[in-house]
Amino acid sequence: MRGFLSWVTLDEAFTTQHGSPLKNAEAFVAKQKDDPLVTPSLGVQGVYVASEETYARAREIAGRHDVRLHTHLSETRAEVEGHRSKTGLRPVEWLEKIGFLTDRVTTAHCVWVTMNEVRILARHGVSVAHCPVSNMKLASGGVAPVPEMIREGVVVGLGTDSPLSNNGMDVFADMKVAALLHKATRWDARVMSAQTVLDLATIHAARALHADQEIGSIEVGKRADLAVVSLKGAHTTPFYPETVISRLVYSCRGSDVRATIVDGQILMADGVVRTVDEADVVARAQETARELFEG
């Protein structure tokens, strides 16, 4: 599979990693730098466990290796208020002050941000990963102002967050939730159209990672990263070519994907994974989970 992977960094006082998280991250980047499918980057967990020094060193390492940065940002009201009490600034304002915000940065969540902060993100070219299902499951409260972000020029991609806060990890399900959440809270069915949400999951997600010249849309010259989706299920019937976008966003499920192709290589066809023994992987995962739980 293709992956854009960040090694998480935070202050050593808060980590369970062996050694320095920043040194570990730099070693990870160096090891994966030439991998054709894995694009490494540095992650900073968040302002609640990372000091100015950690953010500064992460930015320095990313700049030296020419890789991207990722951080969780303004996910909860408690995070924002706690940081403001400690520093006098909201997290976005503080990251701007310390010089962390650049077009190299992708931020996850950005639920509790003001319009001034949205404009700060836009001004610095920072992209945002919108994770509506995770935010709802964790009861983060509020709704990320994605329509305003898009209007102000912030590049927004659709995210799932982790299996702990989004058990299904189904991007099709998350597309539907993203569309409905903003419509419901705005009392406006025109907000977040099906096309807008599909773009968040595809070309805008690629643009958020500065990878839109290679992936994110089906175009001559781009990498052949494709998903073949069946629209023959009862839940996608009736289907007309004119309604394909709304069917993909509002009706389809991850299980409707019949084949996946990465870099021109068929990884799954007719629902069967070709590259690994899926049943064995599932069994091993279940056993490992049981050992962790019982341990």
RODO-2510 file (C-alpha; in nm, 4 decimals, decimal comma):
residues 295
     n   res          X          Y          Z
     1     m     0,0000     0,0000     0,0000
     2     r     0,0984     0,3621    -0,0282
     3     g     0,1420     0,5360     0,3044
     4     f     0,2344     0,8785     0,4366
     5     l     0,3625     0,7902     0,7821
     6     s     0,4632     1,0243     1,0652
     7     w     0,6790     0,9145     1,3547
     8     v     0,5249     1,0694     1,6640
     9     t     0,7354     1,3039     1,8754
    10     l     0,6663     1,4659     2,2100
    11     d     0,8572     1,5754     2,5172
    12     e     1,0592     1,2928     2,6684
    13     a     0,8820     1,3497     3,0005
    14     f     0,5583     1,2215     2,8443
    15     t     0,6764     0,9454     2,6107
    16     t     0,6795     0,5676     2,6441
    17     q     0,9275     0,5355     2,3551
    18     h     1,2753     0,4017     2,4183
    19     g     1,5239     0,6837     2,3703
    20     s     1,4561     1,0282     2,2291
    21     p     1,1374     1,0581     2,0178
    22     l     1,3038     1,3213     1,7990
    23     k     1,6099     1,1026     1,7351
    24     n     1,3808     0,8068     1,6693
    25     a     1,1835     1,0168     1,4208
    26     e     1,4949     1,1279     1,2371
    27     a     1,6170     0,7672     1,2143
    28     f     1,2768     0,6617     1,0777
    29     v     1,2828     0,9358     0,8133
    30     a     1,6357     0,8418     0,7070
    31     k     1,5443     0,4728     0,6819
    32     q     1,2262     0,5239     0,4764
    33     k     1,3354     0,8231     0,2669
    34     d     1,3845     0,6281    -0,0574
    35     d     1,0893     0,3894    -0,0206
    36     p     0,8717     0,4212    -0,3347
    37     l     0,5491     0,3642    -0,1397
    38     v     0,6172     0,4964     0,2121
    39     t     0,6600     0,8717     0,2475
    40     p     0,8012     0,9438     0,5959
    41     s     0,7416     1,2593     0,7977
    42     l     0,7602     1,3924     1,1526
    43     g     0,4590     1,4099     1,3792
    44     v     0,4268     1,6215     1,6918
    45     q     0,1564     1,4844     1,9205
    46     g     0,0124     1,8183     2,0297
    47     v     0,0668     2,1318     2,2346
    48     y    -0,0427     1,9499     2,5516
    49     v     0,2638     1,7204     2,5502
    50     a     0,5141     1,9057     2,3306
    51     s     0,7148     2,2119     2,4295
    52     e     0,8350     2,4933     2,2072
    53     e     1,1730     2,3187     2,1900
    54     t     1,0168     1,9949     2,0641
    55     y     0,8205     2,1792     1,7952
    56     a     1,1295     2,3766     1,6914
    57     r     1,3512     2,0684     1,6673
    58     a     1,0859     1,8774     1,4747
    59     r     1,0630     2,1615     1,2246
    60     e     1,4423     2,1756     1,1930
    61     i     1,4706     1,8014     1,1271
    62     a     1,1856     1,8089     0,8753
    63     g     1,3478     2,1000     0,6934
    64     r     1,6866     1,9309     0,6840
    65     h     1,5383     1,6117     0,5367
    66     d     1,2786     1,7934     0,3243
    67     v     0,9814     1,6013     0,4661
    68     r     0,6430     1,7062     0,5960
    69     l     0,5204     1,7720     0,9504
    70     h     0,1997     1,6616     1,1195
    71     t     0,0397     1,7633     1,4492
    72     h    -0,2916     1,7317     1,6289
    73     l    -0,4344     2,0795     1,6803
    74     s    -0,7279     2,2328     1,8684
    75     e    -0,9119     1,9016     1,8910
    76     t    -1,0928     1,9774     2,2182
    77     r    -1,2031     2,2820     2,4112
    78     a    -1,0005     2,1641     2,7128
    79     e    -0,6849     2,1585     2,4985
    80     v    -0,7468     2,5129     2,3763
    81     e    -0,8391     2,6599     2,7142
    82     g    -0,5568     2,4795     2,8920
    83     h    -0,3016     2,6152     2,6474
    84     r    -0,4443     2,9644     2,6644
    85     s    -0,4253     2,9565     3,0429
    86     k    -0,0613     2,8475     3,0241
    87     t     0,0649     3,0737     2,7453
    88     g    -0,1957     3,3457     2,6964
    89     l    -0,2457     3,2283     2,3370
    90     r    -0,4707     2,9794     2,1606
    91     p    -0,2798     2,6853     2,0069
    92     v    -0,2884     2,8127     1,6479
    93     e    -0,1763     3,1596     1,7600
    94     w     0,1046     3,0076     1,9675
    95     l     0,2295     2,7850     1,6842
    96     e     0,2387     3,0894     1,4585
    97     k     0,4327     3,2857     1,7199
    98     i     0,6996     3,0157     1,7582
    99     g     0,7363     2,9835     1,3796
   100     f     0,6065     2,6289     1,3389
   101     l     0,3324     2,6990     1,0840
   102     t     0,4422     2,6556     0,7213
   103     d     0,3063     2,4882     0,4092
   104     r     0,5017     2,1812     0,5220
   105     v     0,2479     2,1234     0,8030
   106     t    -0,0732     1,9176     0,8077
   107     t    -0,2872     1,9572     1,1198
   108     a    -0,5451     1,7055     1,2387
   109     h    -0,8894     1,8104     1,3675
   110     c    -0,8928     2,1913     1,4110
   111     v    -1,2379     2,1703     1,5673
   112     w    -1,2021     2,4559     1,8168
   113     v    -1,0597     2,7280     1,5954
   114     t    -1,1759     3,0850     1,5440
   115     m    -1,2072     3,2622     1,2102
   116     n    -0,8880     3,4491     1,2921
   117     e    -0,7119     3,1162     1,3378
   118     v    -0,8590     2,9834     1,0128
   119     r    -0,7069     3,2829     0,8353
   120     i    -0,3724     3,2202     1,0101
   121     l    -0,3730     2,8621     0,8775
   122     a    -0,4589     2,9880     0,5281
   123     r    -0,1896     3,2554     0,5396
   124     h     0,0809     3,0002     0,6177
   125     g    -0,0440     2,7348     0,3743
   126     v    -0,1194     2,4856     0,6528
   127     s    -0,3476     2,1981     0,5495
   128     v    -0,6092     2,0326     0,7712
   129     a    -0,7217     1,6701     0,8153
   130     h    -1,0931     1,6785     0,9003
   131     c    -1,1904     1,3776     1,1186
   132     p    -1,5658     1,4084     1,1855
   133     v    -1,6355     1,0519     1,3016
   134     s    -1,3514     1,0609     1,5536
   135     n    -1,4590     1,4020     1,6809
   136     m    -1,8153     1,2767     1,7299
   137     k    -1,7159     0,9492     1,8976
   138     l    -1,4832     1,1274     2,1415
   139     a    -1,7497     1,3928     2,2052
   140     s    -1,5048     1,6698     2,1218
   141     g    -1,8033     1,9031     2,0920
   142     g    -1,8405     2,1657     1,8273
   143     v    -1,7893     2,1117     1,4564
   144     a    -1,4745     2,2030     1,2647
   145     p    -1,5539     2,5075     1,0472
   146     v    -1,4658     2,3272     0,7255
   147     p    -1,6862     2,5375     0,4924
   148     e    -1,5110     2,8500     0,6222
   149     m    -1,1695     2,6850     0,5879
   150     i    -1,2409     2,6021     0,2249
   151     r    -1,3737     2,9530     0,1604
   152     e    -1,0580     3,1085     0,3108
   153     g    -0,8306     2,8886     0,1011
   154     v    -0,7240     2,6236     0,3541
   155     v    -0,6695     2,2860     0,1876
   156     v    -0,8766     2,0279     0,3758
   157     g    -0,8571     1,6500     0,3404
   158     l    -1,0836     1,3885     0,4970
   159     g    -0,9350     1,1834     0,7823
   160     t    -1,0492     0,8886     0,9932
   161     d    -0,8143     0,9227     1,2935
   162     s    -0,7268     0,5958     1,4661
   163     p    -0,9098     0,2639     1,5208
   164     l    -0,9533     0,3702     1,8844
   165     s    -1,1730     0,6642     1,7892
   166     n    -1,3084     0,5405     1,4557
   167     n    -1,3574     0,1681     1,4721
   168     g    -1,4620     0,1138     1,1111
   169     m    -1,1870     0,3142     0,9389
   170     d    -1,4236     0,3234     0,6387
   171     v    -1,3615     0,6352     0,4297
   172     f    -1,6919     0,5868     0,2464
   173     a    -1,8795     0,5944     0,5771
   174     d    -1,6785     0,8994     0,6823
   175     m    -1,7640     1,0823     0,3599
   176     k    -2,1344     1,0420     0,4363
   177     v    -2,0921     1,1540     0,7962
   178     a    -1,8869     1,4573     0,6899
   179     a    -2,1602     1,5662     0,4512
   180     l    -2,4473     1,5097     0,6953
   181     l    -2,2756     1,6615     0,9998
   182     h    -2,2231     1,9994     0,8363
   183     k    -2,5678     2,0022     0,6757
   184     a    -2,7370     1,9197     1,0069
   185     t    -2,5486     2,1709     1,2192
   186     r    -2,5865     2,4511     0,9607
   187     w    -2,9520     2,3764     0,8826
   188     d    -2,8503     2,3993     0,5186
   189     a    -2,8637     2,0992     0,2832
   190     r    -2,6493     2,2872     0,0288
   191     v    -2,3453     2,2933     0,2578
   192     m    -2,0765     2,0337     0,1835
   193     s    -2,2095     1,8930    -0,1419
   194     a    -2,1340     1,5350    -0,2435
   195     q    -1,8715     1,6596    -0,4895
   196     t    -1,7020     1,8693    -0,2192
   197     v    -1,6842     1,5723     0,0169
   198     l    -1,5553     1,3355    -0,2527
   199     d    -1,2855     1,5933    -0,3276
   200     l    -1,1934     1,6000     0,0437
   201     a    -1,1367     1,2230     0,0281
   202     t    -0,9393     1,2275    -0,2975
   203     i    -0,7712     1,5193    -0,4712
   204     h    -0,7853     1,7597    -0,1752
   205     a    -0,6396     1,4923     0,0533
   206     a    -0,3542     1,4498    -0,1947
   207     r    -0,3138     1,8280    -0,2148
   208     a    -0,2992     1,8460     0,1662
   209     l     0,0063     1,6196     0,1487
   210     h     0,1575     1,8053    -0,1496
   211     a     0,1162     1,4840    -0,3493
   212     d    -0,1546     1,5968    -0,5937
   213     q     0,0869     1,5940    -0,8884
   214     e     0,1127     1,2151    -0,8549
   215     i    -0,2073     1,0882    -0,6886
   216     g    -0,5584     1,1931    -0,5892
   217     s    -0,7296     1,1860    -0,9295
   218     i    -0,7454     0,9678    -1,2400
   219     e    -0,5306     1,1497    -1,4936
   220     v    -0,2747     1,0564    -1,7569
   221     g     0,0732     1,0720    -1,6058
   222     k    -0,0295     1,0155    -1,2441
   223     r     0,0376     0,7045    -1,0384
   224     a    -0,2173     0,4284    -1,0970
   225     d    -0,3686     0,4297    -0,7467
   226     l    -0,7264     0,3215    -0,8096
   227     a    -1,0291     0,1740    -0,6364
   228     v    -1,2891    -0,0135    -0,8419
   229     v    -1,6317     0,0304    -0,6840
   230     s    -1,9407    -0,1780    -0,7540
   231     l    -2,2694     0,0094    -0,7809
   232     k    -2,4774    -0,3074    -0,8278
   233     g    -2,5882    -0,3542    -0,4667
   234     a    -2,9465    -0,3041    -0,3553
   235     h    -2,8355    -0,0049    -0,1472
   236     t    -2,6904     0,1683    -0,4552
   237     t    -2,9873     0,0968    -0,6803
   238     p    -3,1167     0,2724    -0,8844
   239     f    -2,7974     0,4080    -1,0338
   240     y    -2,7655     0,6591    -1,3159
   241     p    -2,4415     0,8080    -1,4506
   242     e    -2,5706     1,1522    -1,3512
   243     t    -2,5874     1,0465    -0,9837
   244     v    -2,2551     0,8640    -0,9529
   245     i    -2,1025     1,1209    -0,7148
   246     s    -2,3956     1,1207    -0,4719
   247     r    -2,4075     0,7384    -0,4846
   248     l    -2,0388     0,7178    -0,3923
   249     v    -2,0800     0,9598    -0,0992
   250     y    -2,4240     0,8742     0,0395
   251     s    -2,4813     0,5087    -0,0556
   252     c    -2,1529     0,3227    -0,0911
   253     r    -1,9628     0,1332     0,1765
   254     g    -1,6055     0,0165     0,1962
   255     s    -1,7272    -0,3343     0,1151
   256     d    -1,8416    -0,2091    -0,2267
   257     v    -1,4777    -0,1779    -0,3336
   258     r    -1,4178    -0,4776    -0,5569
   259     a    -1,0543    -0,4113    -0,6449
   260     t    -0,7674    -0,1887    -0,5355
   261     i    -0,4647    -0,0994    -0,7447
   262     v    -0,1568     0,0775    -0,6068
   263     d     0,1120     0,2038    -0,8421
   264     g    -0,0345    -0,0172    -1,1123
   265     q    -0,0191    -0,3342    -0,8992
   266     i    -0,3438    -0,5171    -0,8226
   267     l    -0,3541    -0,5729    -0,4463
   268     m    -0,7144    -0,6900    -0,4130
   269     a    -0,9529    -0,8260    -0,6767
   270     d    -1,3086    -0,9581    -0,6433
   271     g    -1,2861    -0,8918    -0,2717
   272     v    -0,9804    -1,1149    -0,2251
   273     v    -0,6479    -0,9704    -0,1089
   274     r    -0,3737    -1,1051    -0,3329
   275     t    -0,0625    -0,9942    -0,1467
   276     v    -0,1140    -1,1500     0,1973
   277     d    -0,3163    -1,4302     0,3565
   278     e    -0,5993    -1,2166     0,4922
   279     a    -0,7459    -1,4882     0,7155
   280     d    -0,4052    -1,5478     0,8738
   281     v    -0,3474    -1,1758     0,9330
   282     v    -0,6914    -1,1383     1,0942
   283     a    -0,6329    -1,4416     1,3182
   284     r    -0,2902    -1,3135     1,4243
   285     a    -0,4310    -0,9679     1,4947
   286     q    -0,7053    -1,1147     1,7126
   287     e    -0,4557    -1,3260     1,9059
   288     t    -0,2176    -1,0334     1,9554
   289     a    -0,5043    -0,8175     2,0780
   290     r    -0,6063    -1,0881     2,3258
   291     e    -0,2504    -1,1110     2,4589
   292     l    -0,2305    -0,7340     2,5050
   293     f    -0,5704    -0,7207     2,6723
   294     e    -0,5018    -1,0096     2,9088
   295     g    -0,1458    -0,8923     2,9773
***
